[in-house]
Amino acid sequence: MSTEATKTEVGSYFIANYPPFSQWSGDGLPELEQALASAPRDVPLGLYLHIPFCRKRCKFCYFRVYTDMNAQAVETYCKALEHEIELVSKQPVMGGRPFRFVYFGGGTPSFLSARQLTSLVDRLRKHVNWDKAEEVTFECEPGTLSQPKVQTLKELGVTRLSLGIENFSDAILEENGRAHLSGEVYKSWQWIQDAGFPNVNIDLISGMVGETSDNWKENIKKTIDLSPDSVTIYQMELPFNTVYSKDILGNQVETPVADWPTKRAWLNYAYDELLAAGYHVSSAYTVVKDPHKVNFSYRDNL
């Protein structure tokens, strides 16, 4: 295989929804209404809530996120989210169906304060009910957490917390534009453990800029030491809209992202170490401690 075929190159678009926003128009409303009216009602129902705010935009991020948002902007978004849920809840296809799962994704859902989170959930619950959900997942960035906020998440019914660590090296976190440092990981981890969530996941990224084999091995060792319920490992990609991609294309910068064989070798190493530590393969990018538990309802039902 040639070098060009194995290199991590800029390419592909990330489509947050289908059809993409660029294809939406008022002309499509009748077709949308017809689809909702004819949708099957005997399949699991899930709720994904996108919270598009972050303290910083990571240099590898390709999601729809916004930084430097003030409290009023957050409130405006939360009101719009509630209104959308209200409109959807009145559609016949909903029919009072219970949710199998709820997923707070982002962005950074934990960007919201404990008060904002409580207010948002209270407003959403006026229109939908997820008391019977087998899983309520909430994504967190370590530096946005506090002991009271973690306790609030537990009280709001979150059953699966996903902590975006990505790497334990401060130098690599800073180089890749992450908002948190390793010290915040360990502080938040203690609060999470004290709160007693049924399922806690750690995210890592294989192939971040500046990552080495020694660093990757240390990441896996520290992950095993924390002993989370599940570990999710993503491989670094470069869609067109990341900071790194724009540098590469516009400024002809040669960003040192590991090639695909290296990233896959690191993933294989991680799996070998995690399985030796008692974990079990759950998917191509996830291992879990106990495969008999509900570990990722959102993924499985999608």
Secondary structure, DSSP 8 states (H G I E B T S, - for coil): --HHHHS--------SSSS-GGG--GGGHHHHHHHHHHS-SSS-EEEEEEE-B-SS--TT--S--B-S--HHHHHHHHHHHHHHHHHHHTSTTTTT--EEEEEEEES-GGGS-HHHHHHHHHHHTTT---TT-SEEEEEE-GGG--HHHHHHHHHTT--EEEEEEE-S-HHHHHHTT-S--HHHHHHHHHHHHHHT-SEEEEEEEET-TT--HHHHHHHHHHHHHH--SEEEEEE----TTSHHHHHHHHH--------HHHHHHHHHHHHHHHHHTT-EEEETTEEES-TTS---HHHHH-
